[in-house]
Amino acid sequence: MEEQILQLIRKKMHSIAALLSVALLFYFLLPLSLIFIPEVMNRPSFLYGIPWAWVYAFLQLPMTWFFCWLYHITAKRIEREMGEITGEEGL
């Protein structure tokens, strides 16, 4: 039983690390792209001529909600499995 719990903890830490690395990469690409490719980021996009930098910046809000939702689903599933292992009722 203890090995199963440790395996679930490792799984949860792995999912947190993966989500955090993707989120940090996504969020730090905006300033990096503005530094290294400003001519591309200042071009008008297909959305009413808004520059790509603004489109990318506005996409960060839905991506934040997506990362939170994905973490919530993953954590809830792992907690349910943890409750089954320990014999407790899951919420």
CNS distance restraints for C-alpha pairs under 8 A (distance, minus, plus):
assign (resid   1 and name CA) (resid   5 and name CA) 6.41 0.50 0.50
assign (resid   1 and name CA) (resid  85 and name CA) 6.88 0.50 0.50
assign (resid   1 and name CA) (resid  86 and name CA) 7.77 0.50 0.50
assign (resid   2 and name CA) (resid   6 and name CA) 6.23 0.50 0.50
assign (resid   3 and name CA) (resid   7 and name CA) 6.08 0.50 0.50
assign (resid   4 and name CA) (resid   8 and name CA) 6.24 0.50 0.50
assign (resid   4 and name CA) (resid  85 and name CA) 7.60 0.50 0.50
assign (resid   5 and name CA) (resid   9 and name CA) 6.21 0.50 0.50
assign (resid   5 and name CA) (resid  82 and name CA) 6.59 0.50 0.50
assign (resid   5 and name CA) (resid  85 and name CA) 7.47 0.50 0.50
assign (resid   6 and name CA) (resid  10 and name CA) 6.15 0.50 0.50
assign (resid   7 and name CA) (resid  11 and name CA) 6.15 0.50 0.50
assign (resid   8 and name CA) (resid  12 and name CA) 6.14 0.50 0.50
assign (resid   8 and name CA) (resid  78 and name CA) 6.63 0.50 0.50
assign (resid   8 and name CA) (resid  81 and name CA) 7.96 0.50 0.50
assign (resid   8 and name CA) (resid  82 and name CA) 7.16 0.50 0.50
assign (resid   9 and name CA) (resid  13 and name CA) 6.17 0.50 0.50
assign (resid  10 and name CA) (resid  14 and name CA) 6.00 0.50 0.50
assign (resid  11 and name CA) (resid  15 and name CA) 6.24 0.50 0.50
assign (resid  12 and name CA) (resid  16 and name CA) 6.18 0.50 0.50
assign (resid  12 and name CA) (resid  74 and name CA) 7.74 0.50 0.50
assign (resid  12 and name CA) (resid  75 and name CA) 6.95 0.50 0.50
assign (resid  12 and name CA) (resid  78 and name CA) 6.97 0.50 0.50
assign (resid  13 and name CA) (resid  17 and name CA) 6.05 0.50 0.50
assign (resid  14 and name CA) (resid  18 and name CA) 6.12 0.50 0.50
assign (resid  15 and name CA) (resid  19 and name CA) 6.10 0.50 0.50
assign (resid  15 and name CA) (resid  71 and name CA) 7.86 0.50 0.50
assign (resid  15 and name CA) (resid  74 and name CA) 7.72 0.50 0.50
assign (resid  16 and name CA) (resid  20 and name CA) 5.97 0.50 0.50
assign (resid  16 and name CA) (resid  71 and name CA) 7.37 0.50 0.50
assign (resid  17 and name CA) (resid  21 and name CA) 6.05 0.50 0.50
assign (resid  18 and name CA) (resid  22 and name CA) 6.26 0.50 0.50
assign (resid  19 and name CA) (resid  23 and name CA) 6.01 0.50 0.50
assign (resid  19 and name CA) (resid  67 and name CA) 6.92 0.50 0.50
assign (resid  19 and name CA) (resid  71 and name CA) 7.63 0.50 0.50
assign (resid  20 and name CA) (resid  24 and name CA) 6.01 0.50 0.50
assign (resid  21 and name CA) (resid  25 and name CA) 6.05 0.50 0.50
assign (resid  22 and name CA) (resid  26 and name CA) 6.05 0.50 0.50
assign (resid  23 and name CA) (resid  27 and name CA) 6.11 0.50 0.50
assign (resid  23 and name CA) (resid  64 and name CA) 7.94 0.50 0.50
assign (resid  23 and name CA) (resid  67 and name CA) 7.48 0.50 0.50
assign (resid  24 and name CA) (resid  28 and name CA) 5.92 0.50 0.50
assign (resid  25 and name CA) (resid  29 and name CA) 6.00 0.50 0.50
assign (resid  26 and name CA) (resid  30 and name CA) 7.40 0.50 0.50
assign (resid  26 and name CA) (resid  60 and name CA) 8.00 0.50 0.50
assign (resid  27 and name CA) (resid  60 and name CA) 7.12 0.50 0.50
assign (resid  28 and name CA) (resid  32 and name CA) 6.32 0.50 0.50
assign (resid  29 and name CA) (resid  33 and name CA) 5.71 0.50 0.50
assign (resid  30 and name CA) (resid  34 and name CA) 6.21 0.50 0.50
assign (resid  30 and name CA) (resid  53 and name CA) 7.21 0.50 0.50
assign (resid  30 and name CA) (resid  56 and name CA) 7.04 0.50 0.50
assign (resid  30 and name CA) (resid  57 and name CA) 7.12 0.50 0.50
assign (resid  31 and name CA) (resid  35 and name CA) 6.23 0.50 0.50
assign (resid  32 and name CA) (resid  36 and name CA) 6.09 0.50 0.50
assign (resid  33 and name CA) (resid  37 and name CA) 5.25 0.50 0.50
assign (resid  33 and name CA) (resid  38 and name CA) 6.65 0.50 0.50
assign (resid  33 and name CA) (resid  41 and name CA) 7.14 0.50 0.50
assign (resid  34 and name CA) (resid  38 and name CA) 4.74 0.50 0.50
assign (resid  34 and name CA) (resid  41 and name CA) 6.40 0.50 0.50
assign (resid  34 and name CA) (resid  53 and name CA) 7.38 0.50 0.50
assign (resid  37 and name CA) (resid  41 and name CA) 6.49 0.50 0.50
assign (resid  38 and name CA) (resid  42 and name CA) 5.99 0.50 0.50
assign (resid  39 and name CA) (resid  43 and name CA) 6.47 0.50 0.50
assign (resid  40 and name CA) (resid  52 and name CA) 7.44 0.50 0.50
assign (resid  41 and name CA) (resid  51 and name CA) 6.39 0.50 0.50
assign (resid  41 and name CA) (resid  52 and name CA) 4.83 0.50 0.50
assign (resid  41 and name CA) (resid  53 and name CA) 4.86 0.50 0.50
assign (resid  42 and name CA) (resid  51 and name CA) 5.03 0.50 0.50
assign (resid  42 and name CA) (resid  52 and name CA) 6.05 0.50 0.50
assign (resid  42 and name CA) (resid  53 and name CA) 6.36 0.50 0.50
assign (resid  43 and name CA) (resid  51 and name CA) 5.31 0.50 0.50
assign (resid  43 and name CA) (resid  52 and name CA) 6.23 0.50 0.50
assign (resid  44 and name CA) (resid  49 and name CA) 4.51 0.50 0.50
assign (resid  44 and name CA) (resid  50 and name CA) 5.30 0.50 0.50
assign (resid  44 and name CA) (resid  51 and name CA) 4.35 0.50 0.50
assign (resid  44 and name CA) (resid  52 and name CA) 6.32 0.50 0.50
assign (resid  45 and name CA) (resid  49 and name CA) 5.06 0.50 0.50
assign (resid  45 and name CA) (resid  50 and name CA) 5.54 0.50 0.50
assign (resid  45 and name CA) (resid  51 and name CA) 5.57 0.50 0.50
assign (resid  45 and name CA) (resid  52 and name CA) 5.65 0.50 0.50
assign (resid  45 and name CA) (resid  55 and name CA) 7.95 0.50 0.50
assign (resid  46 and name CA) (resid  50 and name CA) 7.56 0.50 0.50
assign (resid  50 and name CA) (resid  54 and name CA) 6.64 0.50 0.50
assign (resid  50 and name CA) (resid  55 and name CA) 6.89 0.50 0.50
assign (resid  51 and name CA) (resid  55 and name CA) 6.59 0.50 0.50
assign (resid  52 and name CA) (resid  56 and name CA) 6.05 0.50 0.50
assign (resid  53 and name CA) (resid  57 and name CA) 6.09 0.50 0.50
assign (resid  54 and name CA) (resid  58 and name CA) 6.06 0.50 0.50
assign (resid  55 and name CA) (resid  59 and name CA) 6.21 0.50 0.50
assign (resid  56 and name CA) (resid  60 and name CA) 6.69 0.50 0.50
assign (resid  57 and name CA) (resid  61 and name CA) 7.86 0.50 0.50
assign (resid  58 and name CA) (resid  62 and name CA) 7.84 0.50 0.50
assign (resid  59 and name CA) (resid  63 and name CA) 6.27 0.50 0.50
assign (resid  60 and name CA) (resid  64 and name CA) 6.09 0.50 0.50
assign (resid  61 and name CA) (resid  65 and name CA) 6.55 0.50 0.50
assign (resid  62 and name CA) (resid  66 and name CA) 6.10 0.50 0.50
assign (resid  63 and name CA) (resid  67 and name CA) 6.09 0.50 0.50
assign (resid  64 and name CA) (resid  68 and name CA) 6.22 0.50 0.50
assign (resid  65 and name CA) (resid  69 and name CA) 6.06 0.50 0.50
assign (resid  66 and name CA) (resid  70 and name CA) 6.05 0.50 0.50
assign (resid  67 and name CA) (resid  71 and name CA) 6.10 0.50 0.50
assign (resid  68 and name CA) (resid  72 and name CA) 6.07 0.50 0.50
assign (resid  69 and name CA) (resid  73 and name CA) 6.23 0.50 0.50
assign (resid  70 and name CA) (resid  74 and name CA) 6.18 0.50 0.50
assign (resid  71 and name CA) (resid  75 and name CA) 5.90 0.50 0.50
assign (resid  72 and name CA) (resid  76 and name CA) 5.97 0.50 0.50
assign (resid  73 and name CA) (resid  77 and name CA) 6.23 0.50 0.50
assign (resid  74 and name CA) (resid  78 and name CA) 6.24 0.50 0.50
assign (resid  75 and name CA) (resid  79 and name CA) 6.00 0.50 0.50
assign (resid  76 and name CA) (resid  80 and name CA) 6.12 0.50 0.50
assign (resid  77 and name CA) (resid  81 and name CA) 6.30 0.50 0.50
assign (resid  78 and name CA) (resid  82 and name CA) 6.10 0.50 0.50
assign (resid  79 and name CA) (resid  83 and name CA) 6.12 0.50 0.50
assign (resid  79 and name CA) (resid  90 and name CA) 7.33 0.50 0.50
assign (resid  80 and name CA) (resid  84 and name CA) 6.31 0.50 0.50
assign (resid  80 and name CA) (resid  90 and name CA) 5.41 0.50 0.50
assign (resid  80 and name CA) (resid  91 and name CA) 7.77 0.50 0.50
assign (resid  81 and name CA) (resid  85 and name CA) 6.29 0.50 0.50
assign (resid  82 and name CA) (resid  86 and name CA) 6.22 0.50 0.50
assign (resid  83 and name CA) (resid  87 and name CA) 5.68 0.50 0.50
assign (resid  83 and name CA) (resid  88 and name CA) 4.78 0.50 0.50
assign (resid  83 and name CA) (resid  89 and name CA) 6.01 0.50 0.50
assign (resid  83 and name CA) (resid  90 and name CA) 5.54 0.50 0.50
assign (resid  84 and name CA) (resid  88 and name CA) 6.33 0.50 0.50
assign (resid  84 and name CA) (resid  89 and name CA) 7.38 0.50 0.50
assign (resid  84 and name CA) (resid  90 and name CA) 7.59 0.50 0.50
